[in-house]
Amino acid sequence: MCLKKDSDLIGIPVRIVVGKDAEHGKIEWIERGASNKETIHITEASKRILDIQALVSRKI
């Protein structure tokens, strides 16, 4: 299990919360350092994760 402190230490830029809306295909998306939470569809989350992965890959 990855706790909030752990995710900051290993550089994960977002926190994804799977809660009661998951049955409707929605999750909470919280970016590190931001105070707002977004409820988005899992397909949007997948796109955002791939965008982050591509960005990180270019920096390596």
C-alpha positions as CSV (number, residue, x, y, z in Angstrom):
1,M,0.0,0.0,0.0
2,C,1.3,3.4,-1.0
3,L,0.7,6.1,1.6
4,K,0.6,9.8,0.7
5,K,4.1,10.4,2.1
6,D,5.4,7.4,0.1
7,S,3.9,8.7,-3.1
8,D,5.6,12.1,-2.6
9,L,8.9,10.4,-2.0
10,I,8.9,8.3,-5.1
11,G,7.6,11.2,-7.3
12,I,4.1,10.2,-8.1
13,P,2.5,13.5,-9.3
14,V,-1.1,12.6,-8.7
15,R,-3.3,10.7,-6.3
16,I,-6.1,8.6,-7.6
17,V,-8.9,7.8,-5.3
18,V,-11.3,4.9,-6.1
19,G,-14.4,5.4,-4.1
20,K,-18.2,5.0,-4.3
21,D,-18.4,6.5,-7.8
22,A,-16.2,3.8,-9.2
23,E,-19.3,1.7,-10.0
24,H,-20.1,4.5,-12.5
25,G,-16.6,4.6,-13.9
26,K,-15.5,7.7,-12.1
27,I,-12.5,8.3,-9.8
28,E,-11.1,11.3,-7.9
29,W,-8.0,12.9,-9.5
30,I,-5.8,15.0,-7.2
31,E,-2.6,16.6,-8.4
32,R,0.2,17.0,-6.0
33,G,0.4,20.5,-4.6
34,A,-3.1,21.3,-5.8
35,S,-6.0,21.8,-3.4
36,N,-8.8,20.9,-5.8
37,K,-10.1,17.4,-6.5
38,E,-11.6,16.5,-9.9
39,T,-14.0,13.6,-10.4
40,I,-13.3,12.2,-13.9
41,H,-14.1,9.1,-15.9
42,I,-11.5,6.3,-15.8
43,T,-10.9,6.8,-19.6
44,E,-9.9,10.4,-19.0
45,A,-7.6,9.2,-16.1
46,S,-6.0,6.7,-18.5
47,K,-5.3,9.4,-21.0
48,R,-3.8,11.6,-18.3
49,I,-1.6,8.8,-17.0
50,L,-0.3,8.1,-20.5
51,D,0.4,11.8,-21.0
52,I,2.4,11.9,-17.7
53,Q,4.3,8.7,-18.7
54,A,5.2,10.2,-22.1
55,L,6.4,13.4,-20.4
56,V,8.6,11.5,-18.0
57,S,10.0,9.2,-20.7
58,R,11.2,12.3,-22.6
59,K,13.0,13.6,-19.6
60,I,14.9,10.4,-19.0
